[in-house]
Amino acid sequence: MMRITDTVKHLIIINVLMFIGTMTIGGGTLFYDLFAMHFPRHEAFQPWQIITHMFMHGGVTHILFNMFALWMFGTPVEQFFGGKKFLFLYISAGLGAVALQLGYYYIDFYSAYQGIADLGMNNDLVNKIISIDASDGDFLKGELLHKQMLPLLAEYNFNANLITADNFSALFNMNVIARSTMVGASGCIMGILVAFGMMNPEAKLMMIFLPIPIKAKYFIPGIIILDLISGLTGQSFFSPSNTAYMAHVGGALTGFLIMWYWRKNQFNKNRWD
């Protein structure tokens, strides 16, 4: 059995402790409000969430898969680079993941924002509308959002009759994006997975539900391409539909760029062959 390395072990411990806190403190709500990554336009956003969300998970299956992948691929990567460089790669991949996912969200958010630009709505009012919690299912959400909007519109002396169906659809989409949260180490692990693949391109990998061995140099790019397609189309292949696919792509891209730079400038190429 492969011996776990120190940094990987400590990262797993931190993730597990955060997961226990999520499950036991404040029914999970407190931990999510404080440490999950919120959209920066949302009132619950805090700067530290850019880091803390990487150590949060949404369920037992989520953390088990991520920690298993961290042990399996992180251990050989840390053995090769050492703890400091491994941690730099891990955190950088997580930052790249959140940057790309937020960038993708912002494009959608401001595209929707164009749909209410002609209303001249007060910015404080917009922020309050997009922070409304109407999360009782997609069907009911439109009704709940509309019901909770009305007192706000009255408070700001805004004529509700000016809001057309298209305007409301834009506000609905903005609310969905603004209330989205990100949790998980998947972006970090995608960066580590890319590093492992670049170090061991001939290694054979396979998915648990698709037990066919595939060389890392084909397997890992294939996973990234599927994530990219899922992120652009909303079509889920292997992951839950609420997966932050662009975060996976961002983590993988960051891992690739760091590894490319290190391979070119800092490490003897013979060590890679």
Residue pairs with C-beta under 8 A, 6 or more apart in sequence:
2 71
2 72
2 75
2 76
3 75
4 12
4 71
4 75
5 74
5 75
5 78
5 79
5 83
5 86
6 78
6 83
7 74
7 78
7 83
7 86
7 87
7 90
8 70
8 71
8 74
8 75
8 78
8 86
11 70
11 74
11 90
11 185
12 67
12 70
12 71
14 55
15 55
15 57
15 63
15 66
15 67
15 70
15 185
16 63
16 67
18 31
18 35
18 52
18 55
18 56
18 57
19 56
19 57
19 63
21 31
22 28
22 31
22 32
22 56
22 57
25 31
31 56
32 56
32 181
32 183
33 44
34 46
34 49
34 52
35 48
35 49
35 52
35 53
35 55
35 56
36 49
36 52
36 53
36 56
36 181
36 182
36 183
37 49
37 50
37 52
37 53
37 98
37 181
37 182
37 183
38 44
38 45
38 46
38 49
38 181
39 45
39 102
39 105
39 109
39 177
39 178
39 179
39 180
39 181
40 102
41 109
41 127
41 130
41 178
42 130
42 131
42 178
42 179
43 127
43 131
44 131
50 95
50 98
51 91
51 94
53 98
53 181
53 182
53 183
53 184
54 91
54 94
54 184
54 185
54 187
54 188
55 185
56 183
56 184
57 63
57 66
57 183
57 184
57 185
58 183
58 184
62 184
66 184
66 185
66 186
66 189
67 185
69 189
69 192
69 193
70 185
70 188
70 189
70 192
73 189
73 192
73 193
73 195
73 196
74 86
74 90
74 189
74 192
76 196
76 199
76 200
77 86
77 89
77 192
77 195
77 196
77 199
78 86
80 199
80 271
81 89
85 262
86 192
88 258
89 191
89 192
89 195
89 255
89 258
89 259
90 188
90 191
90 192
91 188
92 191
92 254
92 255
92 258
93 187
93 188
93 189
93 190
93 191
93 192
93 251
93 252
93 254
93 255
93 258
94 185
94 187
94 188
94 191
94 251
95 254
96 187
96 191
96 250
96 251
96 253
96 254
96 255
97 186
97 187
97 188
97 190
97 191
97 244
97 247
97 248
97 250
97 251
97 254
98 182
98 187
98 247
98 250
99 250
100 246
100 247
100 249
100 250
100 253
101 182
101 187
101 244
101 246
101 247
101 250
103 246
104 231
104 246
105 177
105 180
108 173
108 177
109 174
109 177
109 178
112 170
112 171
112 173
112 174
112 177
113 170
113 174
114 170
115 166
115 167
115 169
115 170
115 171
115 173
116 126
116 167
116 170
116 171
116 174
119 162
119 163
119 167
121 158
122 156
122 158
124 156
125 152
125 153
125 156
125 158
126 174
128 152
129 145
129 149
129 152
129 171
129 174
129 175
130 171
130 174
130 175
130 177
130 178
130 179
131 175
131 178
131 179
132 144
132 145
132 148
132 149
132 152
132 175
133 179
134 140
134 141
134 144
134 145
134 148
134 175
135 141
135 179
136 144
141 172
141 175
141 176
142 168
142 172
145 171
145 172
145 175
146 168
149 160
149 171
150 160
153 159
153 160
153 163
154 160
163 171
182 244
182 247
184 244
184 247
186 243
186 244
186 247
186 248
186 251
187 244
187 247
187 248
187 250
187 251
188 251
189 251
190 224
190 227
190 248
190 249
190 251
190 252
190 255
191 251
191 252
191 254
191 255
191 258
192 255
193 220
193 223
193 252
193 255
194 220
194 224
194 252
194 255
194 256
194 259
195 255
195 258
195 259
196 203
196 216
197 203
197 216
197 217
197 219
197 220
198 256
198 259
198 263
198 272
199 272
200 216
201 215
201 216
201 217
202 215
202 216
202 217
203 215
203 216
204 213
204 214
204 215
204 216
205 213
205 214
205 215
205 216
205 219
205 220
206 212
206 213
206 214
206 219
207 238
209 238
214 222
220 252
224 248
224 249
224 252
226 237
226 238
227 239
227 245
227 246
227 248
227 249
227 252
228 245
228 246
228 249
229 235
229 237
230 236
230 237
230 239
230 243
230 245
231 245
231 246
231 248
231 249
234 241
236 243
239 245
263 269
263 272
